[in-house]
Amino acid sequence: MTFPTHALGLAVLVLTGCVSQLTPAAFDVSNADGQAAHVEQVLATFGMQVERKDTHSGILETAWESTGENSDGTIWAMRYIVTIAPGELSTRIGVAMDLRTCDAGLGVNPHTGRLDATSCTRLPPGTTPVSYQNRLDDFAIELHAAL
């Protein structure tokens, strides 16, 4: 029995779950609400620690967190990257997600014991599970409401 090529592609998509490319979110807030220190305080209310910040370029990166383990022992690791771009009348806040998979035993900083997925594998374009896009969108909505 043979399947048309498009049916095979659909079958693969159904078997692996829905996938996409992560699309960052962006919104505007008042210049006062868009100050890096204020954004960092709001992230703290969500229980998120800013791991790296560059206030000159307006980039805040949250700490890596594990979001689950696969059957082969690899883990999913993600962090949010928040960009702050002040404008004349408002500040543009961008929210992106850095999502990676780490082989078993990798991704942990041996000095701190904390997750550091910087050296782990980025997902190829178009292969991100839709649940992570939903998570990114929900977080951006919550951050916008809190700012």
N, C-alpha and C positions, 0 to 999 in steps of 0.2 A: 504494500500500500504506500502510495506517495502522497506527500502533502505539498500544496503550493508554498512557495518561499515565504509569502506574507503570513501564512498560517503557522509556519514553523517559528517565525519571529514572534508572533503573538503567543504561541505556546511557551517559548522561552521567557517572555515577559511575565506571563501568568505564573510560571513556576518559580521565578526568582523574586517576585513581588514588583510593585511599581517602583520605577527608578526615574531620577531626573537629574538635572544640574542644579546645584544650590543657587538661588537668586537672592542677593542681599536685599535688605529693606532700607528705606530712608524716609525721614520725616523732618519737619521743621519745628523748632521750639524757640522761645524767646532767647535773646542773647544771654540773659542772666541765668536761665535754666541750662544753657548749653556750655557752661564753664566746666572744664575737665574735673575739677575738684567736686563739683556738684554731681556730675554724672557718676564719678567714682563712689560717692556717698550713696547714691540710689542703687548702684550695683551691689553695694554692701548690704542694703536692706533686703536684697534677693538672696543673700547668703553667698555672693560671688566675690572672690578676692581678685583684685587687679594684679596680675603677675608682672606685667611689663607696661610701662607707659612712656610715651614720648609726647610731652605737652607741647613741644615746639611744632611738631607735625600733626598733633591732635589725634593720636592713636592710643587706645587703651586695649590691652589684651587680657582677658580673664584667664585664670589658672585652668590648666587642662583638667578634664574630668572624664572618668571612664563611664560609658553609657551601656555597657554590657559586654558579655563574652560570647564568642561563637563556639560551636561544637569542636572546632579544631584548636581551641585555646587562644586564638587571637582575640584582642579586645578592640572595641570601638572607642576612640578618644576624640573629644571635641572641646573647643573653646570658642568664645565669642570675641570678635574684633569690632570694637566700636570706634568710629571715626567722627571727629568733631570739626566742622568747617564753619567758622563764624562768617557771617555775611553782614551787610549793612543794616538790614532790618530784622534778621533772624539768624539762627544757627542751624545748619543742616547736620543731622545726626544720621550716620550710616551704621547699619548692623549687619555683620557677616558672620559666617560660621566657618571655622577651620575644622574639618573632619578627617580623621586618619584611622588606619587600622595598624595595630602593633602586634608583631609576632609574640608568642608566649615568652615571657621573661624580658622583653624589651620595653622601652618606653618609661622605665622608672629611673630617676636620677639616683645613682648609687650614694651620693653624698647626703641627699635630703630624704630619700625614700619616697619622694612625691612623684606623681605622674608627670612626665615630660615627653610628649609625643612628637617633639620637633623632628626627630630622626626617623619617625615611623612613616609608613607609606600613605601618600595622598591617594584618594580614590580617583580613578580615571574620569574624565568629564562624562556626564550623563549616566553615572552609575550610582548616584546617591539615593538611598531609600527615601521615599516620599515622606516618611515619618520625620526625618530630620529637617526637611523643608517646613513641615508643619510646626516643628519645635522652634525653628528660627522665626517663623512668622508670628507665633504666639508670644515669643520672648520680645520681639520688636514692638508688638502691640502693648504688652505690659510695661515695657520701658518707656514708651511714648506717654502712656497714661500717668506713669509715676513722675515724669519730668514736667 
